[in-house]
């Protein structure tokens, strides 16, 4: 459990803002690695690097092996993250970073319906309207992408993969607040890497391949950034109200656009901006009603 501590009121705000920026740079590095060695290998080797970095650090900080509910939550989130991140980075192979990030923003709206099914929560008219706005945003982005020069099968697969990742991320939203209540940021980052690696290793005999030296820097850098991002965001959300931090989540779109342009020469189209705006407005409407928690996970 976390110990009581004193901090400046702005610290959670700054921690989450920095974590989201770090998260976006990590996405760009992982897109580069996925283009070179595939999404599975990029994610598998990044997770292993994360384990080698975090396990010794966790132990040096006096970490005690979690049990009971904490261990179960770590395992569930690790399994979710393994599929969520791999499908997301697979999708980014075929889409610009900003488009992929915009589509993934629909996850909090999906979480409303998962909460209704799993937790028995009631979905009001405001939430339905918010969901329709979010869906319209995805349709705008997808239609513009698929309509460029005729049907693009790779783009279609990319959109489908990121939507699948968004569904998993919605489930992750339900898990993460419970996890933050029973474990500190270092433990969360450590065991997410541990369990993600374990689940990805199950298919390693068939899919794993050593990455070339030119890609190792991307994978190692993304592992370090993922760890930093997860700890910063977990720390911030454990110490401030969601309604204060929620607007920061959508700064990820700006960072994704910047990194996409800087690393891959990707432009930012008007349909992408319009679609992202519809999705963000929908999430904002839903969050004001539901008090939704939408921490960005270090994928």
N, C-alpha and C positions, 0 to 999 in steps of 0.2 A: 504494500500500500504506500501511497505518497505521504511524505511528511509535510507538516504545516510549514509554510515559508512566506516571507514578505517579498513583494516585488512591486516595481513601479506600474501604475495602471496601463501605461502604454506598451509595456513589455510583451504581453500576449499578442497585441496588434502587430508589433514589429516582428515578432517571431513567426507569426503566420504569413505575413507579407513576404518575409525573406524565404520562408519555406516554399511558398508557391512559386517564387521566382527561381529558386534552386530546382524545384520539381520540373519546371519548364525547360531549363537548360539540360537536365537529365533526359527528358523526352527527346530532345534533339540529338543527343549523343546516342541514345538507343535506336533512334530511327536510322542513323548512319550505320550502326552495328547490324541492325536487322537487314538492311539492304545488302550488307556484305556477307553475312553468314546465316541469315534467316532469323525469324523472331524467336523460335524455340531456343536455338543456341545462344543468341544474345541474352535472353532472359536466364537461361540455365547457368551460364558462366558468370553472369553478373551476380546472381544469387550466391554462388559459391564464394566469389570474392567478398561479398557482404558478410558471409558467415566467418571467413578467416579474419576479417577485420573486427567484427562486433563481438564474437565469442570471447576472445582474450580481454577486450576492453570491459565487457560486462562482468567477467570474473574478477578483474582487477578492481572494479568498483564495488566488490562485495556481493555480486549477484548470487541469489539462491534459486535453485531449480524450482520453477513454478509447479503448483499442484492444483488439482481440483478444477474449479471453474476457470481459473486463469489459464491453465494449460489447455483446456478444451477450447477456449476462445482463441488462443494463439494458433492452435491446429486448424480450426475452422477458417480463421482469417488467412492463414498461410495457403490453404487449399484454394480459397476464393481468389487470392492474389495471383497464384500460379496461372490460373486460367484467365483471369481478368487482364493481367499485364500482357500475357502472350498474345491474346486476341487483339488487344489495343495496338501493340507494336506491329503485329501483322497488318492491321488496317493502315497504319501509318506508312507502310511500304508503298501504298498505292494512292495516298491522299496527302495534300499539304498539311503541315502541322496545325495551322490555324483551323482548317476545316475539321480535322479529326478532333481537336479540342472542343470546337463548338458543338459537334454532334454528341460528344461525351457528356456535355452539360445537361443532357436530358435525364441523366441518372437520378437526380433528386426527385423528379416527377414520377419516375418509375417506382422509386422508394415509397411514395404515397400509397400506391396500389399494393405493393408487397406488405406494407404495414397493415393495410386493411385486411389482407388475406391471413397474414401470420399473427397479427396482434389484435385483430378485431376492431381496428380504428374505423371511424366513419368518414367517408369521403364526401365533402360538401360541394355545393355548386361552384364555389370559388376554386377549389382544387380541380374540378373537372374543366373549368374554363382555362386554368393555368396549363393543364395537360394538353388541351387543344392548341394553345399558343405554342407550346414546346414542340408538339408534333408538326405544326405548320412550319416552324423553323427548320426542322430536319428535312421536311419535304422540299422547302426552298433550296437548301444547300444540295440535297441529293439530286433534285431535278436539274439544277444548273451544272453539276458535275457530270451527270450521265448524259446530258444533252449536248455536251461539247464535242462536236465532230462525230455525232452518232453514238450508239451504245458502246460503253466501255466496260467489258466484263471485269477487268481488274479493279476498276473503281467501284463496281457493284459489290465485289467481294470485300473490298476495303470498308465500304459503308456498313455492310452486314457484320463484319468482324467488330467494328467499333460499337455498333448497336448491341451486339452480344456482350461486349465488354461493359457497356453501360448498365445492362441488366445485372451483371455480376457486381458492378460497383454499387448499384442500388442496395443489394444484399449486404455489401460491405459497409454501407452507411448505417445499417441496423446493428451490425456487429461492433463497430469501432468505438461508439460511446461507452458500451458496456466494457470493452477492453480497457479504455482509458481510466475507468473507475477502479480497476483491480490491478493495474500494472503501470509502472513509470515509463517514460519515453525510451530509455535505454533498453529496458526489457522488451518493450513492444518492437523496437527496431531489430533487436537481436533475434527474437523468436519468429518474427515474420520472415527474416532471411533463412533461418534454420528450417522451418516447415515448408516454405516455398521451395527451397532446394531439395528437400526430401521428396516432395510430391513430383517435382519435375524429374528427379533422378529415376523415377519408376520406369520412364520410357527412354532413359539415356542409352541403354544398349542398342536401341534401334535408331535413335535420332541424333545423339550427341556427336559432335566433331570438333576437334581442336581449332580454335580461331587463328587466323594468321597474325603475325606480329603487328601488322598495320591496324588491326581492329582491337588489339588488347588494350590500348590506351582509351578507346571509347568505352569499352566494357568496364575497365577499372575505374575510370572517371565517373561513369554513371552509377556504379555501385556506391562510391563515396558520396556522391550528391544525393542518391536515394536515401541513404542512411541519415545524412544531415537533414534533409527535407522532412523525413518521417518524424525525427525527434523534435524538430522545431514546431511542426504543426501539432503533434501530439501534446507537446508542452503547452502551447498556446491555447488549444481547445480545452485543456484540462483546467484552465485558470480564467477563462472569460466566457461570457454568454455568447451563444451562437448568433443572436441577432446583431451583436456588435461586429462580429468577425465575418458574417455572411457576405457583405459586399466585396471583400477581398478575394473571394474565390474566383470571381470572374476576371480578375486581372491576369489570370492564366492565359486568357485568349490573346491579350496584348503581347505577353512574353512569347507565346507560341508564334505569333505573326512575326515578331522581331527575329526569333531564332530561325524560323523557316526561311526568311529572307536572307539572313546572314550566312547560314550554313548550306542552304540548298537552292538559293536564288528563287524562292517561291513568292509569287505575288499574292495580293489580297484582293479578291473580287468583291463587287458590290453584293451579289447574292449571299456570299459567305457572311458579310457584315450584317445584312438584313436578317438572315436566318439566325445568326448568333444573338442578335438583339431580341428576336421573338422568343428564343429559348430562355434567355436571361430574364426577360420580363415575366415569363411564365413561372420560372423558378422563384422569382422575387415575390410574386403574388402568392404562390403556394407557401413560401417560407413565412410570410407575415401572418398567415392564418394558422399554420401548423407548428411554427417554432422549429422548423426542420434543421437538422444538423447535417452540414455538407462538407465536412473536412476533405480536403484533397489528399488522396493517398499517394504515397510515393510508389508509383507503379514499377 
